[in-house]
Amino acid sequence: MVFTHHFRPSLLRTVASELCGAKGRNFQQIRPSRLASTWMQDAHEMSGTLGLSGRIHILGVGNIGTFVAHSLASRPSPPPITLLMHHAGAYSSWLSRKECLTIQSNGLDDSKTGFDVNVFHEGTWRSLPFGNKEDDGLPVERLSISENIARRIADLPNSEEDKEPIECLIVSVKAPVTAMALENVCHRLTPQSTVLFLQNGMGAIEEINEKVFPDPSRRPHYMFGIISHGLYYKEHFYITQAGVGTMILGPELPRNSESLALNDKEPEWAPSTKYLLRTLTLTPPLVAVAEPSSSLLLHQLEKLAMNSIINPLTVLLNCHNGDLLYNYSITRVMRLLLFEISSVICSLPELQGIPGIESRFSPERLRGMAMQLANKTAKNKSSMLQDVLAGKVTEIEYMNGYIVRRGEELGIKCVVNYMIKHLVIAKQQGLKRKESTAIPFDLTDDFHDTDTT
């Protein structure tokens, strides 16, 4: 197997966590070479110089959201953090965990507290500061845990409504539900706000702009991130960090831009973007680095290519990642997928004029990356397979589906990606219909994909 000089092992680490995260290197090996004193800078001082409150809201407290919130709380001077929960059930689980986030690493648990919470209840966001316990005459210590939780859930309608504008929002929910999740909080975002998206796949932003922020003048600033830490779910607000990776951050591509090659100068960042980027890069556990939008997009496309190969094929075979290496027929399908993916990416108008694109996204190079990644995470199950087995919505529409949609725009028929996408959807729907006798039919013969399943 031959790799070109463009091959970058860091990209394998970037997607390794998504394919069940091979263990990362030791923290001391990859920690950025910054002076310790820079890590001790006060978040309040940073936000004050930019005229901000410094509060960071987090939407989606799954593996990534828990890890980011826990890491921020580990700072010597942590910023105020608010966790956004969309229903009372999540708040109940939060109370049962004693209002703390826990990360297990090397067999040891590290718990952090002090987080404020907003719960979306009866159409409004309810503000619940850390440790908030309403006293109706009974000493809290005399109540059982279940009684205390029940009382606090019952008090939700009486809690204060939070109308405070959100300056910095980190979104870590899955791509299929991002637009829906943002609809309930978009009224608290302003054109001066910054939203950081930490999720897989591509194409969610177009959906968000269409459904949530149709007026460009009222949109917040966007940032994107690629995270490669090996994170595994144990229970609500409790995860395991199996391997240390990195977080690559960057602002959105300049609006009304057709080609990255024409944007040699990065635009001036908004104060909220500067603050969020600086806070995250100065948070040691995240191992975060900032890159320009042009570089970040190339990382995103490489990760998209890897996810569009390994994720769906492991779903269709119901196998571990490494099993893809020993099946000749699957390698033939993989090759066909790669030809389409390479053709679409190399034809994207936003990449035209960038030297080395054809080589960087050649089918052979992408195949080499996919094979090495499958070998690196051989004993793991992809995140998409885990979603299918758990009955959750997959991100296939934002992986292979994205390739199909962009191909249609460019006049490229991605037949294999189209088929793979619908096979994954059929696999997921088939599990849900095991007890049903209904047989769905689609009598249309139009190739154009309008399915939004």
FENFEN-V740602 format. One record per residue. N is the residue number from 1. RES is the residue in one letter. PSI is psi in whole degrees, -180 to 180 (none if undefined). OMEGA is omega as a letter, one per 30 degrees, with the letter a starting at -180 (none if undefined). D_FIRST is the distance of its C-alpha to the first C-alpha in whole Angstrom. Layout:
N_RES_PSI_OMEGA_D_FIRST + N_RES_PSI_OMEGA_D_FIRST
This chain:
1_M_125_a_0 + 2_V_134_l_4 + 3_F_139_l_7 + 4_T_171_a_10 + 5_H_-10_l_13 + 6_H_-12_a_14 + 7_F_133_a_12 + 8_R_109_a_15 + 9_P_-28_a_15 + 10_S_-30_l_18 + 11_L_-34_l_18 + 12_L_-39_l_16 + 13_R_-32_a_19 + 14_T_-38_a_21 + 15_V_-6_a_20 + 16_A_-40_a_20 + 17_S_-33_a_24 + 18_E_-26_l_24 + 19_L_31_l_21 + 20_C_29_l_24 + 21_G_88_l_23 + 22_A_149_a_21 + 23_K_135_a_23 + 24_G_177_l_23 + 25_R_168_l_24 + 26_N_145_a_28 + 27_F_-41_a_30 + 28_Q_-23_a_31 + 29_Q_-31_a_28 + 30_I_4_a_27 + 31_R_132_l_31 + 32_P_147_a_32 + 33_S_75_l_34 + 34_R_154_l_37 + 35_L_142_a_40 + 36_A_-30_a_42 + 37_S_-31_l_45 + 38_T_-29_l_43 + 39_W_-20_a_42 + 40_M_5_a_46 + 41_Q_142_a_47 + 42_D_126_l_49 + 43_A_-35_l_48 + 44_H_-38_l_51 + 45_E_-41_l_52 + 46_M_-47_a_49 + 47_S_-35_a_50 + 48_G_-38_l_53 + 49_T_-21_a_52 + 50_L_3_l_51 + 51_G_32_a_54 + 52_L_160_l_52 + 53_S_-26_a_53 + 54_G_-4_a_49 + 55_R_139_l_49 + 56_I_124_l_45 + 57_H_143_a_45 + 58_I_122_l_42 + 59_L_112_a_42 + 60_G_94_a_40 + 61_V_59_l_40 + 62_G_-145_a_37 + 63_N_-51_a_34 + 64_I_-45_l_34 + 65_G_-42_l_37 + 66_T_-43_a_38 + 67_F_-45_a_36 + 68_V_-46_l_37 + 69_A_-43_l_41 + 70_H_-41_a_40 + 71_S_-43_l_39 + 72_L_-38_l_41 + 73_A_-15_l_44 + 74_S_-9_l_43 + 75_R_150_l_44 + 76_P_-39_l_47 + 77_S_82_a_48 + 78_P_147_l_47 + 79_P_160_l_47 + 80_P_134_a_49 + 81_I_132_l_47 + 82_T_126_l_48 + 83_L_126_a_46 + 84_L_120_a_47 + 85_M_132_a_47 + 86_H_-6_l_48 + 87_H_163_a_50 + 88_A_-26_l_53 + 89_G_-41_l_50 + 90_A_-39_l_48 + 91_Y_-37_l_51 + 92_S_-43_l_52 + 93_S_-37_l_49 + 94_W_-42_l_49 + 95_L_-37_l_52 + 96_S_-24_l_51 + 97_R_12_l_49 + 98_K_36_l_51 + 99_E_44_l_50 + 100_C_154_l_47 + 101_L_135_a_43 + 102_T_134_l_42 + 103_I_128_l_38 + 104_Q_125_l_37 + 105_S_129_a_35 + 106_N_34_l_34 + 107_G_0_a_37 + 108_L_139_l_40 + 109_D_135_l_41 + 110_D_115_a_42 + 111_S_141_l_44 + 112_K_141_l_46 + 113_T_-176_l_49 + 114_G_11_a_51 + 115_F_135_l_49 + 116_D_159_a_51 + 117_V_140_l_51 + 118_N_127_l_52 + 119_V_129_l_52 + 120_F_108_a_52 + 121_H_124_l_55 + 122_E_42_l_58 + 123_G_3_l_56 + 124_T_157_l_56 + 125_W_122_l_54 + 126_R_128_a_56 + 127_S_125_a_56 + 128_L_91_l_56 + 129_P_156_l_56 + 130_F_134_l_54 + 131_G_9_a_57 + 132_N_116_a_59 + 133_K_111_l_62 + 134_E_137_a_65 + 135_D_114_a_68 + 136_D_23_l_70 + 137_G_-20_l_72 + 138_L_130_l_70 + 139_P_134_a_69 + 140_V_-37_a_65 + 141_E_-17_a_65 + 142_R_-6_l_67 + 143_L_146_l_65 + 144_S_167_a_62 + 145_I_-45_a_58 + 146_S_-37_l_59 + 147_E_-40_l_62 + 148_N_-42_l_61 + 149_I_-45_a_58 + 150_A_-39_a_60 + 151_R_-39_a_62 + 152_R_-34_l_60 + 153_I_-42_l_58 + 154_A_-27_a_62 + 155_D_-4_a_62 + 156_L_-47_a_60 + 157_P_-22_a_62 + 158_N_-6_a_64 + 159_S_163_a_62 + 160_E_138_l_61 + 161_E_134_a_59 + 162_D_110_l_57 + 163_K_8_a_57 + 164_E_131_l_55 + 165_P_145_l_53 + 166_I_121_a_49 + 167_E_-47_a_48 + 168_C_121_a_45 + 169_L_127_l_43 + 170_I_121_a_39 + 171_V_119_a_38 + 172_S_19_l_36 + 173_V_165_a_37 + 174_K_151_a_34 + 175_A_-41_a_34 + 176_P_-24_a_36 + 177_V_8_a_39 + 178_T_-49_a_39 + 179_A_-44_a_41 + 180_M_-41_a_44 + 181_A_-37_a_44 + 182_L_-24_a_44 + 183_E_-32_a_47 + 184_N_-11_a_49 + 185_V_-4_a_49 + 186_C_-27_a_48 + 187_H_-14_l_52 + 188_R_0_l_52 + 189_L_141_a_49 + 190_T_169_l_50 + 191_P_-14_l_49 + 192_Q_-7_a_49 + 193_S_162_l_47 + 194_T_131_l_43 + 195_V_123_l_41 + 196_L_124_l_37 + 197_F_120_l_35 + 198_L_88_a_32 + 199_Q_171_a_31 + 200_N_163_l_28 + 201_G_177_a_27 + 202_M_155_l_29 + 203_G_-11_a_32 + 204_A_-31_a_35 + 205_I_-40_l_36 + 206_E_-40_l_37 + 207_E_-40_l_39 + 208_I_-44_l_41 + 209_N_-34_a_42 + 210_E_-42_a_43 + 211_K_-32_a_45 + 212_V_-44_a_46 + 213_F_68_a_46 + 214_P_-23_l_47 + 215_D_109_a_49 + 216_P_-31_a_47 + 217_S_-16_a_50 + 218_R_6_a_50 + 219_R_144_l_46 + 220_P_173_l_45 + 221_H_143_a_42 + 222_Y_144_l_39 + 223_M_156_l_36 + 224_F_152_l_33 + 225_G_148_l_30 + 226_I_122_a_27 + 227_I_137_a_27 + 228_S_10_l_25 + 229_H_141_l_27 + 230_G_104_a_27 + 231_L_134_a_30 + 232_Y_141_a_31 + 233_Y_134_l_35 + 234_K_-54_l_37 + 235_E_178_a_40 + 236_H_128_l_42 + 237_F_24_a_42 + 238_Y_112_a_40 + 239_I_167_l_36 + 240_T_134_l_34 + 241_Q_104_a_32 + 242_A_-26_a_29 + 243_G_146_l_27 + 244_V_130_l_27 + 245_G_-140_l_25 + 246_T_172_l_27 + 247_M_119_l_29 + 248_I_125_a_28 + 249_L_149_l_31 + 250_G_156_l_32 + 251_P_169_l_35 + 252_E_157_l_35 + 253_L_135_a_35 + 254_P_135_a_38 + 255_R_151_a_40 + 256_N_27_l_41 + 257_S_135_a_37 + 258_E_-28_a_36 + 259_S_135_l_33 + 260_L_-29_a_31 + 261_A_-21_a_32 + 262_L_-2_a_35 + 263_N_73_a_36 + 264_D_-27_a_35 + 265_K_125_l_38 + 266_E_142_a_38 + 267_P_162_l_41 + 268_E_130_a_43 + 269_W_150_l_43 + 270_A_155_l_45 + 271_P_-41_a_47 + 272_S_-33_l_46 + 273_T_-44_l_42 + 274_K_-45_a_42 + 275_Y_-48_a_44 + 276_L_-43_a_41 + 277_L_-43_a_38 + 278_R_-41_a_40 + 279_T_-44_a_41 + 280_L_-41_a_38 + 281_T_-19_l_36 + 282_L_17_l_39 + 283_T_101_a_38 + 284_P_-45_a_36 + 285_P_-24_a_35 + 286_L_-25_a_33 + 287_V_53_a_31 + 288_A_141_l_32 + 289_V_150_l_31 + 290_A_138_l_32 + 291_E_155_l_30 + 292_P_160_a_32 + 293_S_-35_a_31 + 294_S_-44_l_29 + 295_S_-40_a_26 + 296_L_-40_a_27 + 297_L_-38_l_27 + 298_L_-39_l_23 + 299_H_-43_a_22 + 300_Q_-41_a_24 + 301_L_-36_l_22 + 302_E_-42_l_19 + 303_K_-40_l_20 + 304_L_-43_l_22 + 305_A_-44_l_19 + 306_M_-45_a_17 + 307_N_-34_a_20 + 308_S_-13_l_21 + 309_I_-59_a_18 + 310_I_-43_a_18 + 311_N_-58_a_22 + 312_P_-35_a_23 + 313_L_-35_l_21 + 314_T_-30_l_22 + 315_V_-47_a_26 + 316_L_-31_l_26 + 317_L_-9_a_24 + 318_N_56_a_26 + 319_C_169_l_23 + 320_H_163_a_22 + 321_N_-42_a_18 + 322_G_-22_a_16 + 323_D_-19_l_18 + 324_L_-19_a_16 + 325_L_-17_a_13 + 326_Y_24_a_15 + 327_N_107_a_17 + 328_Y_-43_a_16 + 329_S_-38_l_18 + 330_I_-37_l_17 + 331_T_-30_l_14 + 332_R_-43_l_16 + 333_V_-42_l_18 + 334_M_-40_a_16 + 335_R_-42_l_14 + 336_L_-41_l_18 + 337_L_-43_a_19 + 338_L_-36_l_16 + 339_F_-43_l_18 + 340_E_-46_a_21 + 341_I_-45_l_20 + 342_S_-44_a_19 + 343_S_-42_a_22 + 344_V_-48_a_24 + 345_I_-43_a_23 + 346_C_-16_a_23 + 347_S_-3_a_26 + 348_L_130_a_28 + 349_P_-31_a_31 + 350_E_-11_l_31 + 351_L_-5_a_27 + 352_Q_136_l_29 + 353_G_-9_l_29 + 354_I_124_a_26 + 355_P_140_l_24 + 356_G_8_a_21 + 357_I_-44_a_21 + 358_E_-35_l_19 + 359_S_-43_a_16 + 360_R_-36_a_16 + 361_F_30_l_16 + 362_S_151_a_14 + 363_P_-38_a_13 + 364_E_-40_l_10 + 365_R_-45_l_10 + 366_L_-38_l_12 + 367_R_-43_l_10 + 368_G_-41_l_7 + 369_M_-43_a_10 + 370_A_-41_a_12 + 371_M_-42_l_9 + 372_Q_-37_l_10 + 373_L_-42_l_13 + 374_A_-36_l_14 + 375_N_-38_a_13 + 376_K_-32_a_15 + 377_T_35_a_18 + 378_A_-35_a_17 + 379_K_8_a_21 + 380_N_160_l_22 + 381_K_139_l_24 + 382_S_158_l_23 + 383_S_-33_a_27 + 384_M_-40_l_27 + 385_L_-40_l_27 + 386_Q_-39_l_30 + 387_D_-44_a_32 + 388_V_-46_a_32 + 389_L_-28_a_33 + 390_A_0_l_36 + 391_G_21_a_37 + 392_K_161_l_36 + 393_V_134_l_35 + 394_T_172_l_32 + 395_E_23_a_30 + 396_I_-34_l_29 + 397_E_-22_a_31 + 398_Y_8_l_29 + 399_M_-92_l_26 + 400_N_-35_l_25 + 401_G_-36_l_29 + 402_Y_-42_l_29 + 403_I_-42_l_26 + 404_V_-46_a_29 + 405_R_-44_l_31 + 406_R_-34_l_30 + 407_G_-42_l_29 + 408_E_-41_l_32 + 409_E_-32_a_34 + 410_L_1_a_31 + 411_G_21_a_32 + 412_I_120_l_29 + 413_K_108_a_29 + 414_C_73_a_26 + 415_V_-41_a_27 + 416_V_-44_l_24 + 417_N_-38_l_25 + 418_Y_-45_l_28 + 419_M_-45_a_28 + 420_I_-41_l_26 + 421_K_-48_a_28 + 422_H_-27_l_31 + 423_L_-39_l_30 + 424_V_-45_l_29 + 425_I_-41_l_33 + 426_A_-39_l_34 + 427_K_-44_a_33 + 428_Q_-45_a_34 + 429_Q_-33_l_38 + 430_G_-37_l_38 + 431_L_-33_a_38 + 432_K_-22_a_41 + 433_R_13_a_42 + 434_K_-34_a_42 + 435_E_7_a_46 + 436_S_147_l_47 + 437_T_1_a_48 + 438_A_137_l_47 + 439_I_111_a_45 + 440_P_142_l_44 + 441_F_143_l_44 + 442_D_109_a_43 + 443_L_2_l_44 + 444_T_149_l_43 + 445_D_17_a_41 + 446_D_126_a_40 + 447_F_-28_a_36 + 448_H_127_a_37 + 449_D_112_l_36 + 450_T_9_a_39 + 451_D_132_l_38 + 452_T_23_a_39 + 453_T_none_none_38
